[in-house]
Amino acid sequence: MRKLWPLLIASSVGAMGVQAAPAEHYQVLVGSYTGGQSQGIYRLGFDSVRGQLEAKPLQVVKSENPSWLTLSKDLRYLFVVNENGPGQADPVGRVSSYAIDPKTHALSLINQVQSLGNEPTHSSLSQDASHLFVSNYSVAEDPGGTLAVLPLGAAGQLRPVVQMSSHPASRVNPERQMSAHVHSTVPSPDGRFVFSNDLGADRVFVYRFDPKANPDLPLVPADPAFVQLPAGSGPRHLLFSADGKHAWLTMEMSAQVAVFDYRDGRLEQTQSVDLAAGQPVSDKAAAALHASADGRFLYVSNRGTANQMLVFAIDPATGHLKELQRRSVEGDHPREFSLDPSGRFLLIANQKSNQIVVIERDAKSGLLGKTVQKLPMDAPSDLKFLVRQ
């Protein structure tokens, strides 16, 4: 690891109330791509008063392309997709499981299995923590992307894939949509449904989840079986509101956010918000989205040449979004980001500029303020704080 970059503002003076905040320390896990200098997963300390990540890792876990991290709600286990594929050091897509020490948060490998697809890019746990849903993106047209379902053992061990699902491509964009590219899959708030976002199909596919009725095939297409999105939009990540009544979806290729009402397995679109209206295609690469803990604000990253973080106010009744701010991420390719547990800072994983950027946040207005730290980190891809969910 390289040394910490100098702070850009003095941390002793909190322009947004940082000075009066109580001292709190957390740990954060950082996933990364390992084609360069990164070794895998980094466990770092974070000071939520000053907004500083510790330069020296508490632990480094060697792993090939651990690009997405999924924590169990009880903080006992970590599940990692190893985004491997043809032409990489390890050409086989895999999923890894780690135990988390309850006192130190140290990680220890439990086991690893194949994802049965190329470039697994995302995973999520079923609400009952019985299964892991893995999205095999698959950069190449052949074999294309798939959704894989893996049962979990009582001690966090991964079982082999029991079910695979694939989808027909929209073939609208000849460079990116000639086959399925499953980008993420998430369960509904009540756990009865699963939503699989396929960038290559311009659809969100909907499944009923009932492992007790059929353990070998726990997913069954719902009725309706998918949500149709605009041609060439490229759905990426879906997020439900805390009350389960609304959902937001980033559409990567069109750089938009779709807003939905949600009820009993059905998503009904009520709004579409442009992140790069009137801008060139190079500005359009919507990525991550996360809501504040109080449910008042939504944060969305747009990559491409824009490299911005957008802040929206959320209408509590409708889930509709009102733009409040556009701010540079001060780097390149903000693949993922995270609000720290105190709500006073936002941490951005700028993958292509090899850094994690920490920005002040005003909890009352939702607005982002000054940059307080830029920590060099090779190809960071995901950030997860070790706090109970």
Beta strands, then each sheet from edge to edge (+ up, - down):
strand 1: 25-32
strand 2: 40-47
strand 3: 52-53
strand 4: 59-62
strand 5: 66-71
strand 6: 77-82
strand 7: 94-100
strand 8: 107-114
strand 9: 120-125
strand 10: 131-136
strand 11: 146-151
strand 12: 163-165
strand 13: 182-187
strand 14: 193-198
strand 15: 203-209
strand 16: 219-228
strand 17: 235-240
strand 18: 246-251
strand 19: 256-263
strand 20: 266-274
strand 21: 286-291
strand 22: 297-302
strand 23: 308-314
strand 24: 321-328
strand 25: 334-339
strand 26: 345-350
strand 27: 355-361
strand 28: 368-376
strand 29: 380-385
sheet 1: 3+ 2- 1+ 29-
sheet 2: 3+ 2- 4+
sheet 3: 5+ 6- 7+ 8-
sheet 4: 9+ 10- 11+ 12-
sheet 5: 13+ 14- 15+ 16-
sheet 6: 17+ 18- 19+ 20-
sheet 7: 21+ 22- 23+ 24-
sheet 8: 25+ 26- 27+ 28-
end
